[in-house]
């Protein structure tokens, strides 16, 4: 009976072994080919913007608000600074706001590969996250609007006062200062020199400067220093008021400031003006974006194609070759709300920030885990604001719009600083928070800065398969040069310094609800497929091996039987 059973067992062991090999091969095929292709196609379908899709709904309304944190540099020695002392600042904050984004879609392109929209942004103060800080906290901060006016005035008086004579009320024609201004305008129009150069040789213009200096009090509420005592609420959103019931030349100056069209200055119901950092961002958007929907090429999803119907910016310097767009004016990448899928280690990607009028390259840094979700960390490189100038083939960022400031001989600022004058129509300088990585020419002139790469570097953690941002923040600081301006009394004793005003962090950190949603939709599915893959591969291989060993063992016993 044993002898008749053994051949059958050997036969079945070979069959089971063969089946195990088939299962193992099938598991390998599924795990390394079928499943990845299925997931790849599924991800492609999920990221493409199609009207009515889940991705489209998330695109129109972000599923959770962004975190918008503001840190203010409170000035602790304003009176001493007025007499030439080095500024001492103290960081206060964060003042945390929830930033809600809603896209008002205008239309899709005919082939469905482009979508055009305007983005509305709304800020809500988060009192719990900001505690113990409140929007009513009193601060002493750089008077940005007055400082900007004085520096622009110094840089190019023609642009500031062009057309004043035509705009003045006939009643003001009897004002001596206005008559002087009118007589001088014709003489100034043909001179493209700085105010300092002209004033040295032109007594009439020197007299005009005296008149303007006398009227700064009426324009800027009788300032005692280059710093303003205000509240956080006013400084950031509601506005610091000035030009309150001006007369004479002061009224003419206020009218010119109003007509300059600055986004940060708004006219109030009583006719006065008010400056705020972000008041203009709180509400309806104006920039018209056209982005790729991913149709036909998922790797381009959400990449900006046009801004205000133009493929490029007209902010920075262009190449000398006529019609050639410089690298500085190119629009690359997404708006950082999401990124193209299928990220690879070692690659880089771009984001475009309209707030600073430029594209920023992000480089792979490391693999990360966020709440059990795997991804890659990306960060800015030296080419953001450290490596700028002709030696780095990006001198187009050196707009050289600032007179008598701390800069290199070729007009470029020192490492770690970027002149945003042509971007913001104001002499604002961009650095990383606490001037992280900036040249010592700037950092040594300020007390109270504490740069820390972990706190102040821009980074983003991205889910590598879908391009979904998991956590991260764009961190930048806004500064202005503080300096002496000839014949402007309030500036006469100032030491030239790059003065910090605020730094902001705009970013995201997936909340528990979104983490659970993401895991359910993707991570758990990937884990299940991975289990099937390895179970089939290892199980099949194990069964095949055991069956083969059994076959060899039984066959060996059968060959030894006759010897007994």
Phi, psi and omega in degrees: 000318179297319183293326180283334181281324186302313178300323179294318179296319178297320180298313180292328178296323177292320179296314179298319178298318179295319177297320178299319178297318179298316179298318179297316178297318178297318177298318178296318180296316179295315184288327185254353181224297186297306182298312177302320179294320178298313180296318180302313180294322179295318178295317178305313181295324185284331184271341182291134178277108176235137184307123178093351181285165177299320179296322179296318180296319178291330178292316182292315178233112178303134185295343174212150182290154173281155173270128179237107184249133181240130175244129184251138176269098179284130183270123186264346181227054185299321181293321180291326178298323180297341179253018173102001181287156175286134182296143173242125183238157178227123179288131172233144183128181021271148166264113192259132177235147171268123183256113180262133179242130176230128180261125176266101185286130178269312179187161168265155172288165184301321181272001177076009183268350180229150175224137183246136184205164170242135184258123174263140182234138178227136181249133172239128179290131179260095185295321182295313181290336182272338184308138012271007181279148177227164180289347179269001177303138178271139182225159170242111187228165179301131177283088188297316186290322178289317180297319179297315180301313183296321182287321177293321177301316180294320187293316185206090185297331180298317181291327181290316188252010179301127176084003180304314185301323181285337185266344186289144178294143182302331179296332183279353182296340180276354181283123184304319182297323180291320179297321177298316180301316181297316182296324184280336186303317182296325180288324184283330187303326182272000183249112180261056179249167175285158179303321183296318181295318183289318187294335180294331186243005186232097181301327181295317179291324177300321177294323178298318179299323178298316179298316181294320178300320181292333183267357178298328180297319181288331181281314189249032171062048175051060183291141177260347179204181178275016182235151184245137175265114186208187176254161178299319180302314181290316185296323186268318189229310187286326176111138173267117188281146173206182185055052181264109180053054179285157178226158175061225181298326178301320178294320178297318178297315180297320177297321180292320177298317180297319183280351180291340175079021179297133181293332185274357181241127181234146177279137180267169182298332180270006179092348177286172178246158179217134177258137171211151181293315191234006181303324182288341180274345186271091181144213184290136177276164180236332181290132180259117181257144167237121182236160179282137179276349184093351179293124182089337179200087182301338180290349179257005186304132178070004175292134182288124179264320180217151171232120184052046174066023178230140179284342183224165175275163171233047185255312185266176178293147177255167181296157181294332178293127184298130178086354181268126181277132179285163179299331182292328183267003179282142177257112183233144170090190180259182179270012177081002175283338174196171184224161178300150183283179173059052178291150179236147176300139176088355181273179176226167178207167184243150165234152176244130180243113179292336181295332180241008173057045179197160174271145182233130180270132177248139184244145177298136179243313186192163170281144180224167171230128176236110180052040178084001179257121181283149178192188180239145175261134176239150180213161178292160178247186180296338184282003179288290178225004178272313183263081180231131179145175182300331179289347179246012178059031176220039179294354176297341176281348182271078185286339174052056182258001186249131180262141172056047176239177181278104181209170181283166183296332181277004178096344178284149173286164177289167185306140176091008181221141181228129181279116181261018184305313182284345178275314187254000185056033177205149185283060181266139181246131180265134170221175168282160181306139182057025180056038177305126178076000182283158180299149180296338178302332180264315186292327185289346184267004181230137174254137178111000177275137179223076183295137181216116185302323182293327182268335194241000179272142175284133178208164173210136174260126187237134172292119193295329185281317185259343184080013180284128176289131181262321183195151177156180181194137170273120185240117181219158181236142179250130185227169170217148172288136173250128187200168177279137177238128187305129175070008174257102192304322185291347181250358195297332183254007184290143170270138181290118180218157170269107190265121178285144177247298179213161165227149186232151172234117179245116185197192184218152172214110185307128179280175184302321181296316181288326176297315179297318178298315182295318179295319182295317185282329187231301190298314180296323176297315178297320178295319179297316178295324179293321177296315178300316180302307184284328177296315179293315182294307183287319179296313179298316179296320179296313178299317179298318182292315180297316180296322179292318178296321178297317179300313181295322179295311181295321179296322178294320178296321181295325180286334181275341186304314182298336182287340182284000000 
